[in-house]
Amino acid sequence: MTGLADGSIYASLALALVLIYKATEVINFAQGEMAMFTTYIAYALYTHPHFGQTLGYWPMFFMTLVIAFVFGVGLQRVVIRPLEHASVLTVVMATIALLVILNGLAAWIWSPELKFFPSPFPTSTWVVGGVHISKQDTGTFLVTLGCVFVLWLFFRFTKLGLAMRAGAVNPGAARLLGVRTSWLLALGWGFAAVLGAVSGMMSAPAVFLSPSMMQAVLIFAFAGAILGGLESPVGAVAGGLGIGILLSMLGTYVHAVTPELRLPVALLILLVVLLVKPAGLFGRVVVRRV
Amino acid sequence: MRARLGYLGFAALVVGVIVTPFLSTHFRTYQFAFVGIYLTALLGLNILTGYTGQISLGHGAFMGMGAYVTTILVVDHGWNDLLTVPVAGVVAGAGGLAFGLPATRFAGPYLALATFAIPLSFIGVLKRFPHFTGGTLGKQLPSLHSELGLHTNPSVWMYWVSWIVALVMFVAAWLIVRGRFGRALRSVRDSEIAATASGVSTAGIKTLAFGISAFFCGIAGGLFAIAVTFVNPDTFPIDLSILLLVGIVLGGAGSLGGMVFGALFVEFIRITWGPTLLDLFSSVHHVNTRAAGSSLVVYGVVLLLVLFIAPAGAAGLARRIVTGRPAVPAWAKPGATPTEEQA
């Protein structure tokens, strides 16, 4: 169950990566740090005497999602949009700059020390047939995948979702049909930021809040996205879950894999997938005409 | 004309290198020794990022690999420290090739995120095998001393060692990027499709560029270990890899001479320029800028400003002053990495 809970966190961040990648062909390096930063905002809200302390966890949770959305849209408008006509490499560099700035800002504002972050779920367990099932892990799993499901509903059944998919598949044609693709990209950043905020708030109770807490999670999410195929949202979710379960099993049953080796193992999985099946499990093979 | 300017610039660099220790205190000379070390690392990373168009966020770890090779050979096997430096380069280079082989199957920005995992994994591996690497505590090298029967001040000794290596590597980098191989590198950067059509193996070229750049960083790392006389996992954090990349962009990706400025920036932003900027800022806004994280914010803002204002970096600005033409580096031109869908 721990594997599934971790996996669902990786899955939501992997989906955020795929969202931005599909829309703009850019990998957003700041994805993990955006998640971390919004989790700090959640922390600030929660510890605020008139807000979190009186209203409790869930209003803080949804408030943070709203702030994260505005934050994502704002970043796209201010930093990424002026580079619209620059090369992909320049945009990637800009997201690296964002990574550094957000990481530094978080340490600057809230200090780099580990902080305790609350979980909405009790630490007790259910016992089903002699097996302990953690309520916290179950809750994390349901909340994260719930958010992913809501997002899927949005893309599948709303007009705006259709427009966003159109903009991702063929920006030129979408623009001719009156879709404002530039704003849709900002919207995509907003959704990615919301997914990041969910994964940040769900992982913070376990790993504690710190400016570097999402760096490893980002790598696991990326490994998940590669495993599933970077082109495929379904693949990202499945890959993220798979990585979570795999790492948890390895940690339990293979004694040579200590916690320090989780990241190297993820890197190894990533490289092996690239060698054996570069398009990932769910991706389509891109044929390039030369 | 351009070639002659290049020779003139290199001659000026050599003269500057020879004169500097006579004009500086021992402390400054020691700092300038690090400029030489960073220059070696930046020259290597520039072959990958500036010439081949691949971003790497992992080259700090290749410096770390070189540093650990030097340390382990000197401390546990009693080698002479200068002899370990080429070995450090070869081991890091092999590591770079091994990583590049699968990873360079990625087009464009994919590679960058895979490289992000290198420094994070590297630290994990160091901590996992403490009997070999010294674990979290790290390892202590012998204190800095002159060799070859010379009796100079250790700082001055280190300065000469690091700059002689840096100048040799500068010439090596120049030889690498000027000829047929250099054209192949640039063709991968400018258009992978056109490169493939012209018979260039893009994956092979990228892998080689990755190995070469890791070799340069390994050499730099070996010297780094000798100079700081101490290594532990925190010596090579992810920040170092990012700082190297900032140095490349600031100096001017795709320019060898620009790397000198990039190296100066990498060394002095930490110690002198960064705090000065922050002091300036804190005197206006009354916030505590001595706190952790503030320097990272400065790197990030500098990187963003360079991207927005002078994408060709310091080298581009210099060229603009000399030739009177604005320079947009090839890697920053729109369409530098064409997408599959354009066909």
Interface residues (C-beta under 8 A of the other chain):
Chain A: E25 V26 I27 F29 V79 P82 L83 H85 A86 S87 V88 L89 T90 V92 M93 A94 I96 A97 L98 L99 V100 I101 N103 G104 L105 A106 A107 W108 I109 S111 P112 N170 P211 Q215 A216 L218 I219 F222 A223 L230 T258 E260 L261 R262 L263 P264 A266 L267 L270 L271 V272 L274 L275 P278 V286 R288 R289 V290
Chain B: G53 I55 L57 F99 L101 P102 A103 R105 F106 G108 P109 Y110 A112 L113 A114 F116 A117 I118 L120 S121 G124 V125 K127 R128 I193 T196 A197 I238 I242 L245 V249 T289 A291 A292 G293 S294 S295 L296 V297 V298 Y299 G300 V301 L303 L304 L307 F308 P311 W331 A332 K333 P334 G335 A336 T337 T339 E340 E341 A343
